[in-house]
Amino acid sequence: MSAGTSRFQTHAADALRLLAMAATAVGVGVWGALLLAPRPAESPPLLAPGPAATQDLSAVVQWFGGAPLRVRIAVNGIIASEDGRGAALLSVDGASPRAYRVGQELAPGVRLESVSAHAVTIAQDGVSEQVPMPKAPGSGLQGFIPVKQPKP
């Protein structure tokens, strides 16, 4: 019985060795075919762009709300000069206030055009609009408020 068992073990070991060599040969063949295969010279073309639209779609754009968005601007402070130049402390679309100089862009398509003593002029999409400086609550004075000197 030991001769039969050793013969079986010998045949099983030989079969396993043969199976391992076949698997290695198949792996080398597949990877060799993948790595050594010729590459295409040129990628296939992507979709070609179609002809440009010749129809006027502005009515459809307006219908779906395609009008340019208006930027909301709040004036928080003004430093004006006589020639319309100066700076303003502005809040754009509810953001925290920032200082802007005349000619500076506040948002895409929106520019600070001029600064006067009581308002700023904003150019938005080619349209000028004047935004007034709000009055301080409870006070008719704007700008610098004189302070009384302490008595000695």
LUMDRENZA-473000 format. One record per residue: residue in three letters; z, x, y of N, C-alpha, C, O in turn. Coordinates in steps of 0.2 Angstrom, whole numbers. Each point is the difference from the previous one (the first is absolute). Example, Ala and Ser with C-alpha at 12.3 -4.5 7.8 and 13.67 -1.06 7.14 Angstrom:
// LUMDRENZA-473000
   r   npz   npx   npy  capz  capx  capy   cpz   cpx   cpy   opz   opx   opy
 ALA    39    66   -28     0    -4     6     0     4     6     3     5    -1
 SER    -7    -7     6     1     4     6     3    -4     5     1     3     6
This chain:
// LUMDRENZA-473000
   r   npz   npx   npy  capz  capx  capy   cpz   cpx   cpy   opz   opx   opy
 MET     0     4    -6     0    -4     6     0     4     6    -3    -2     5
 SER     6     8    -5     0     4     6    -7     3     1    -2     2     5
 ALA    -2    -1   -10    -7     3     0    -4    -6     4    -4     2     4
 GLY     5    -8    -6    -4    -6     3     2     0     8    -4    -2     4
 THR    11     2    -3     2     0     7    -2     5     4    -2    -1     6
 SER     2     7    -8    -3     6     4    -7    -1     1    -3     2     5
 ARG    -1    -4   -10    -7    -1     1    -2    -5     5    -4     0     4
 PHE     9    -6    -4    -1    -5     5     1     3     7    -3    -2     5
 GLN     9     6    -5     2     3     7    -6     4     2    -1     1     6
 THR    -2     3   -10    -5     5     2    -6    -4     2    -3     1     5
 HIS     1    -7    -9    -6    -4     3     2    -3     6    -5    -1     5
 ALA    11    -2    -4     2    -3     6     0     5     6    -3    -2     6
 ALA     5     8    -7     0     5     5    -7     2     2    -2     0     6
 ASP    -3     0   -11    -7     2     1    -3    -6     4    -4     1     5
 ALA     5    -7    -7    -3    -6     4     3     0     7    -4    -2     4
 LEU    10     3    -3     3     0     7    -3     5     4    -2    -1     6
 ARG     1     7    -9    -3     6     4    -8    -2     1    -2     1     6
 LEU    -1    -4   -10    -7    -2     1     0    -5     5    -5     0     4
 LEU     9    -5    -4     0    -5     5     2     3     7    -3    -2     5
 ALA     7     7    -4     2     3     6    -6     4     3    -1     0     6
 MET    -3     3   -11    -6     4     2    -5    -5     3    -4     2     5
 ALA     3    -8    -9    -5    -4     3     2    -3     6    -5    -1     5
 ALA    11    -1    -3     2    -3     6    -1     5     6    -2    -1     5
 THR     4     8    -7    -2     5     5    -7     1     2    -2     1     5
 ALA    -2    -1   -11    -7     0     1    -3    -6     5    -4     1     4
 VAL     6    -7    -6    -2    -6     4     2     1     7    -3    -1     5
 GLY    10     3    -3     2     1     6    -4     5     4    -1    -1     6
 VAL     0     7    -9    -4     5     3    -7    -2     2    -3     1     5
 GLY     0    -5   -10    -7    -3     1     0    -5     6    -4     1     4
 VAL     9    -5    -4     0    -5     6     1     3     7    -3    -1     4
 TRP     8     5    -4     2     4     6    -6     4     2    -1     1     6
 GLY    -2     3   -10    -6     4     1    -6    -4     3    -3     2     5
 ALA     2    -8    -8    -5    -4     3     1    -3     7    -4     0     4
 LEU    11    -2    -3     2    -2     7    -1     5     5    -2    -1     5
 LEU     5     7    -7     0     5     5    -7     4     1    -1     2     6
 LEU    -3    -2   -11    -6     4     1    -6    -5     2    -6     2     0
 ALA     7    -8     0    -5    -5     2    -3     1     7     4     2     4
 PRO   -10    -3    -3    -3     2     6     2    -6     5     1    -6    -2
 ARG     0     8     8     2    -5     6    -6    -3     3    -5     4     1
 PRO     6   -10     1    -6    -3     4    -1     4     6     5     2     4
 ALA   -11    -1    -2    -2     4     6     2    -4     6     2     4     5
 GLU    -3   -10    -5     2    -4     7     3    -6    -2    -1    -3    -6
 SER     6     1    10     3    -7    -1    -5    -5     1    -4     0     4
 PRO     5    -6    -7    -4    -6     1     1    -2     7     6     0     3
 PRO   -11    -3     0     1    -2     7     5    -6     1     0    -4    -5
 LEU     3     4    10     5    -6     2    -5    -6     2    -6     1     1
 LEU    10    -6     0    -4    -6     3    -3     2     7     3     2     4
 ALA    -9    -4    -3    -4     2     6     2    -6     5     1    -6    -2
 PRO     1     8     8     1    -5     5    -5    -5     2    -6     3     0
 GLY     7    -9     0    -5    -5     2    -3     0     7     3     4     4
 PRO    -7    -8    -3    -3     0     7     5    -2     5     5    -4    -2
 ALA    -5     6     8     5    -2     5    -1    -8     2    -6    -3    -1
 ALA    12     0     2    -1    -7     1    -3    -2     7     1     4     5
 THR    -6    -8    -5    -4    -2     6     3    -6     3    -3    -2     5
 GLN     7    -2    -8     3    -6     3     6     1     4     3     5     0
 ASP    -3    -9     5     6     1     5     6    -4    -3     0    -6    -1
 LEU     5    10    -1     6    -3    -3     6    -1     5     5    -1    -2
 SER    -7     2     9     6    -1     4     3    -7     0     6     0     1
 ALA   -10    -5    -2     4    -7     0     4     0    -6     6    -4     0
 VAL    -8     6    -6     4     0    -6     7     5     1     5    -2    -2
 VAL    -6     7     5     6     5     2     5    -4     4     6     0    -1
 GLN    -9    -3     7     5    -4     4     3    -6    -4     6    -1     1
 TRP   -10    -2    -5     3    -6    -4     6     3    -4     5    -4    -1
 PHE    -5    10    -2     5     2    -4     5     4     4     4     4    -3
 GLY    -4    -4     9     5     3     4    -2     7     2     5     4     0
 GLY   -11    -2     0    -2     7     1     0     2     7    -2     6     2
 ALA     5    -9     3     1     2     7     4     6     0     5     0    -4
 PRO    -6     4     9     4     6     1     8    -2     1     1    -5     4
 LEU     3     8    -7     7    -2     1     3     3     7    -2     5     2
 ARG     5    -9     1     3     2     6     7     3    -1     4    -2    -4
 VAL    -3     8     8     6     3    -1     5    -2     5    -2    -1     6
 ARG     8    -1    -8     5    -2     4     4     6     3     2     4    -3
 ILE    -2    -5    10     3     6     4     6    -3     4    -1    -5     4
 ALA     7     8    -4     5    -2     4     2     6     5     0     6    -3
 VAL     1    -7     9     1     5     5     8     1     0     3    -5     2
 ASN    -1    11    -3     7     1     1     2     4     6     6     0     2
 GLY   -10     4     0     1     4     6    -6     3     3    -5     1    -3
 ILE     5     0    10    -6     3     3     2     6     5     5    -1     3
 ILE   -10     6    -3     1     5     5    -7     0     3    -5     3    -3
 ALA     4    -6     9    -6    -1     3    -1     5     6     5     2     3
 SER   -11    -1    -1    -2     4     6    -5    -4     4    -3    -5    -3
 GLU     2     7     9    -5    -4     4    -7     0    -2    -3    -5     1
 ASP     1    10    -5    -7     0    -2    -1    -3    -7    -6     0    -3
 GLY    10    -4     1     0    -4    -7     1     5    -6    -1    -3    -5
 ARG     3     9     6     1     4    -5     8     0    -2     3    -2     5
 GLY    -1     4   -10     7     0    -1     1    -1    -8    -4     2    -4
 ALA    10    -5     2     2    -1    -7     3    -6     0     3    -3     5
 ALA    -2     1   -11     3    -7    -2     4     1    -7    -3     3    -4
 LEU     8    -6     4     4    -1    -6    -2    -7    -3     2    -5     2
 LEU    -6     6    -8    -3    -6    -3     2    -1    -7     1     5    -4
 SER     0   -11     2     1    -2    -7    -7    -3    -3    -2    -5     3
 VAL    -1     8    -8    -6    -2    -2     1    -4    -7     3     3    -5
 ASP    -5    -9     5     1    -4    -6     7     0    -3     1     0    -6
 GLY     4    -1    10     7     0    -2     3     6    -2     6     0    -2
 ALA    -9     6     3     3     6    -2     5     3     5     0    -4     5
 SER     3     9    -6     5     2     5    -4     3     6    -6     3    -1
 PRO     9    -3     7    -4     2     6    -1     7     0     4     4    -3
 ARG   -10    -2     5    -3     7     1    -3     1     7    -2    -5     3
 ALA     3    11     0    -3     1     6    -8     2    -1    -2     4    -4
 TYR    -2    -7     9    -7     1    -1    -2     2     7     2    -3     5
 ARG    -7     7    -4    -3     2     6    -7    -4     1    -2    -2    -5
 VAL     0     2    11    -6    -4     2    -6     4    -4     0     6     1
 GLY    -4   -10    -4    -6     3    -4     2     1    -7    -5     1    -4
 GLN    11    -1     2     2     1    -7    -1    -6    -4     0    -6     2
 GLU    -2     7    -8    -1    -6    -5     6    -2    -3     4     4    -3
 LEU    -3   -11     3     6    -3    -2    -1    -2    -8     5     1    -4
 ALA   -11    -3     2    -2    -2    -6    -7     1    -1    -3     1     6
 PRO     0    -1   -11    -8     0    -1    -3    -5     5     1    -6    -2
 GLY    -5     8     7    -3    -5     4     4    -2     6    -3    -4     3
 VAL     9     6    -2     4    -2     5     3     6     4     2     5    -3
 ARG    -3    -5    10     1     5     4     4    -2     6    -1    -5     3
 LEU     6     9    -1     3    -1     7    -4     2     5    -2     6     1
 GLU    -1   -11     3    -5     1     5     4     2     7    -3     5     3
 SER     8    -9    -1     3     2     7     7    -2     0     2    -5    -4
 VAL     2     7     8     7    -2     1     1    -1     7    -1     4     5
 SER     4   -10    -3     2    -2     7     7    -1     0     4     1    -5
 ALA    -1    -3    11     7     0     0     3    -6    -4     6     0    -2
 HIS   -10    -5     1     3    -6    -4    -3    -2    -6     1    -5    -3
 ALA    -7     9     1    -3    -2    -6    -4     6    -3    -1     5     4
 VAL    -2    -5   -10    -5     5    -2    -6    -4    -2     0    -6    -2
 THR    -6    10     2    -6    -3    -2    -2     3    -6     0     6    -1
 ILE    -2   -10    -4    -1     2    -7    -8    -1    -1    -2    -6     1
 ALA    -2    10    -4    -7    -1    -2     0    -1    -7     2     5    -4
 GLN    -4   -11     1     0    -1    -7    -7    -3    -2    -2    -5     3
 ASP    -1     9    -7    -7    -2    -2    -5    -1     6    -3    -5     0
 GLY     4     9     6    -4    -1     5     2    -5     5    -3    -2     5
 VAL     9    -2    -6     2    -5     4     7     3     4     4     2    -4
 SER    -4    -3    10     6     3     4     5    -6     0    -2    -6     2
 GLU     8     7    -3     6    -5     0     6     3     4     2     6    -2
 GLN     1   -10     6     5     3     4     7    -3    -3     0    -6    -1
 VAL     4    10    -1     7    -2    -3     5     2     5     1     5     2
 PRO     3   -11     0     5     1     5     6     3    -3     2     0    -5
 MET     2     4    10     7     2    -2     4    -6     1     1    -3     5
 PRO     3     2   -11     5    -6     1     6     2     5     2     6     0
 LYS     0   -11     3     6     1     5     6     1    -4     1    -3    -5
 ALA     3     7     8     7     2    -4     4    -7     1     0    -3     5
 PRO     3     1   -10     4    -6     0     6     1     5     4     4     0
 GLY    -3    -9     5     5     0     5    -1     4     5     5     1     5
 SER   -11     2    -4    -1     5     6    -7    -1     2    -4     0    -4
 GLY     4     0    11    -7     0     3    -3     7     1    -6     1     2
 LEU    10     4    -4    -2     7     1    -3     3    -6     2    -2    -6
 GLN    -7     6     7    -3     4    -6     0     7     2     0     2     6
 GLY    -1     2   -11     0     7     1     7     3     1     5    -2    -3
 PHE    -5     7     8     7     3     1     4    -5     4    -2    -3     5
 ILE     8     3    -7     5    -4     4     5     4     3     3     5    -3
 PRO    -2    -5    10     5     4     3     7    -1    -2     2    -5    -1
 VAL     1    11     1     7     0    -3     4     2     6    -1     4     4
 LYS     7    -8    -3     4     1     6     4     6    -1     2     2    -6
 GLN    -1     2    11     4     6     0     7    -1    -1     3    -5     4
 PRO     1     8    -8     7    -1     0     3     2     6    -2     5     3
 LYS     8    -8    -1     3     2     6     5     5    -1     3     1    -6
 PRO    -3     4    10     4     6    -1     8    -2     1     4     5    -1
